[in-house]
Amino acid sequence: MWRMYLLHVSLLTHRKLPSPLSFYAKDEISPGAIVEVYLRKEKMCGVVISTDLVTEHKSDIRAQTFQLKKVGTRDVLGHIDHPILRSYIESAEKECVPYTLLFDALLPEHIQGDVASIQKVLQNRYTGESRYTISYLESSSEERIPEYKSMVRDILAKKKSIHIIAPTVERVEKLASIIGKGITHKVYVLHGELSKKKLLQATQTILNDIDSVVVCSTPHFGLITPASTELTIVDEESHPSYYTFDTPRLDYIATFKHIWKHTSGRVIFADTILRIESYKDLEEKKVAREFSIHSRFSHQIPISLCTFQKDAPFTALTKEVLESLKKVRGPQLAFLYVARKGVHTSLQCTDCGTLVVCESCGKSVSVQERLGENRHIRCLYCNTKKYISEEQELICTTCGSWKIKGYGITTHLVGEEVRELLPNKNVYTLDRDMSEKNFKKTLVTWKESGGILIGTESALPYIDQKLHTAAIISCDAWFSVPDIDVHRRFIQVLEPLLEHCSNALFVQTRLPDEPVFALCKKENITDYIKQELKERKELQHTPYTTFILLRKEKSFSKSEADQLCELFPAAKPTIYKVHTDIRVLLRISEERFITDSDLHKKLQGLFPHIIVEINPPSLFFK
């Protein structure tokens, strides 16, 4: 009997497409086949996720306004074994992301048209059995590197390979340069800032597995690894760059853990402060303690808490910080951490108190200023810009007043104050509003000439020299947001500064009674972790409960939110607002989420109209 088949194909492309797309075939093509298809007039590769008989979908096909395109046996270019394909499908379903986004995150662009490389990358090291072991390493950034070097020498002595994954290009380059001393010919670097030619050369050498090598890469290249890899190290595992920038966001750590279940070898997850999920695994003894987990901050540097006087005039710097900055001489370095970049974090009418909000989305706006550009107000939520020369050009929408004033401690404000109070010091400002060229030039000048650098979180990875003075200038805004991870964020800023500070580390605050500051005085990490896990368990928060955030780019209507609640009645749906943005939060036990495949498919099917985020870093930000 003559049959026709319906193929569900996930395209290997950077485009955001509903996944998978449907094609038809006269001959049976099994799941896992890598096929060549046309999207409009563009030729690209895709992976067959599943197949059905056309007769089972007749009514759906007739209802479509387009014709299905044909895929023949001559369009089949390669094949991925079905058990391997199944592990990628399950990973996409558990992360509730389209298959296209998963493959795009794991297959770099330079190999997406190379079928042989695709097959090797996706099938590399697959054993079909769970023969890999996990362990955790917790110590400071600088203390971990000698550990890595020792492991590298041991692995290479066995004629095996090692893969070190780091979250940022800067960290990858640093690890490669230090670990590669004396073995440069065996070290291969993979990250997005390399040319396509260099990436192709390195990829072919690694995948051909001719000799034992050391691979240092960002997570996007995490599966380009030799078949002889005995150890994989995931460095700085709690870093936000382990989440993709696309929406819905993919968590590389969770994805790697699921895929690596079916491989052999060892995996070490390392960081100064591990993910809270990792501490839960250690507490429940799901993972053996191969390495000691430190109980105190790694450096014996005192943390000095500086508070502002209540009735004193407004200033960005306390007396203690200013006195320490005055002692910076010649080539000595000082770093001032500021949580927010730009000129002002908000604008407000001084007559009636009304905030200036974005004309597009209604969120509060900030004032930004880039080198070579006019000052502008910018919505950090929808990125709408409006150029201005002075804040007084704005008129209050409530009372019509021209008295619009900027508020908030920013890199620009701190820079102006430091230059005014210390006119003889070299002062530099560093944030991601600068071009890449100016960013690097400012860093080099500061390190060579000395002086005071004012920067945001983006500057922290580049601080690799001893600091005469280090201070956290502003962090109080974090504590005003109902975010359970706020203390963790603070510690992740604190630790790298402690690592490079030679004197006391100053922390400025107007909220000295915050619990996290008591932790700083004790310098005890174990107490913080125990308390954090206890609170999360009592509150039924992550990692004991899985949070599923449903949102749209332009907000749900009330009726849409109600319909979603009816669709997931067993997941304790909650409707809440972030400014004018209506969102839906689902909560389900960790055990049920892991096993409920029907829920995974239902959530995955909401894309592209609805963004689904599993355990998002924050419930209140975009």
C-alpha positions, 0 to 999 in steps of 0.5 A: 500500500502506498503511503506518505509521511509527515516529517517534523524537522528542527532547522539548524539556524539562528532564526527564531522559528516555530519548531519543528516545521513540517514537510512531507516525504514519499519514502519513510525517513526515520527520526534522527536523519539530517536532511537538506531543506528549503525555507523560502529560497534558502537552503539549510540543514535540519534534524528530523525530530519525529515522523507520522503518517499523513493520513493521521493529520489530513484535516490539519493539513487541509486547514493550512493556507500553504503547501507542504514542501517535499523531502526525498531520500536524496536530501538525507545527508546523515543520521544521528542515532535515535537514543542520542536524539532522544536525549536532546529532545528530552533536554529541550522539553525539560527546559521548555525551549524549541528544538531549534533554539536548543540545537542553535545553542549547542551547534556553533554557526561555523559547523551548522552546514557541515553534516560530518561535524554535526554528527560528531559533535552531537554523538561524541562520547555517547555511551548509552549508559550513565557512566559519568560522575559529578563533583563540586569544587568551591574556592576562590578564582585564583586558588582554582587555577593551580588545581586546574593546572595539576589536573591538566598535567595528570590527564595529559600524562594518561594520553587523555584530553580535558575540556575546561568551559568558562562563561566569558571570553575573558575567563577562557583566554585567561585560563588558556594562557595560564594553563597553557604555559609550556604546553601551548601546542596542546591548548585549543581555544574556542569562543565567539570572538575568533575568526571563522577560519580559526574556529574551523581549524581548531574544531577539525583538530579537536574532533579528529582526536589525533592527540591528547589536547586541552580545550578551553571554550565558552558554553556555546562550544561546550560539545566540541570536545575530543572523544578521548576527554576524561575530565570536563571542568565547568568554571564559575558555574553560577555565572549568568552567562550560562544562560542564553541571551535569547528568549526563552532562555536556555540554561547551559548547566541544566542542559549539559547535565542532562546530555552528559548523563549518557556519556563517560568521564568526570565532570567538575562544577567549580565556583567561588560560590556555587549555585544553590542547586549544587548546595542542595545536591551536596546537602542531600548527598546526591553528589560525593564530596571529592573536594572540600567546600570552604566555610569562610571567605578565602581571603583574610581581608577585613570588610569595613561597613561604612554608613552615611550620617542621617542628617548630612548632605547627600554624597556618594562617598563616605568619609572612610572611602574618601580618606582611603582614596586620598592615599592612592599614589602613582601606579597604585590602583583603586576600584569603586563598584557601582551597581548602575551605569549612566547619569541618573537611575530615575527622573522625578518631578520635584513639585508633585513627585511624578516619575518620568516614564517610558512613552512606549511601555510605561516603565521608569526611565534612566538617563544615559550618556555614551561617548560621542552621543548626546545625553538621552533618556532610555528605558532599560525594559524596552530600550526606547531612547529619546535624546535630550540636552538637559533634564529641564527639557522634560515637562511633568505629565501630571502638573506641567512643571519643568522642575525635573530632577535626576536621582540615583547613584550611578557611575557618572555621578560617582565619577563627577564627585571623585573628580571634584574632591580629588582633582589630582587623581587619574579617574576612569569610568568603565561600563558596557555603554562604551565601545569595545575599543574604548573599553579595552583602552580605558582598562589598559590605561588604568592598569599602566598609569594607576588611578581610580576606576569606577565600574559596574559588574562588567568590569569585575572579570578584568580586575586581575591586579592588586588593589590599594583600595576597593569599595562597593559604593552602591548596593542598597537598591538591590535590597528594595526588590523582593528577590530571594537571590539578592544576597547571593548577587551581593556575595558574588560581587564581594568575593572577587574584590576581596581576592584582589584587595590588599587592604580593607574592602569598604561596603557603603550602605544606608541599610546596615541591618540587612542580614547579609552584612552580618554575614560579611562581619562573620565572614562565614559562608557555611552559615549563609548556605544553611540559612538560605537552604532552610528559608527556601525549603520553608517558602517552597522556593527554588530549588525545592519547587520549580518556578515556571514563568509565563510572559509575553513581550507586550504583556498578557491581557487579563483574559489571556492570563485567566485562560493560562491559569485554567490550562494549568490548574494543578500548577498553583497558577498565580497572576501578578504584575510588574509595572503594567506587565501581567505575568503568570507564575506556575509552581510545581514540585521538583520531582513532578516537573522532572517526570511529567513529560505531558507538562513539558510538551504542553509548555513547549507548545506555547512558543512562539506566542508565549515565553516560558522560563524555567526557574528564571533568575528573577521574577521581576525583570525582563 
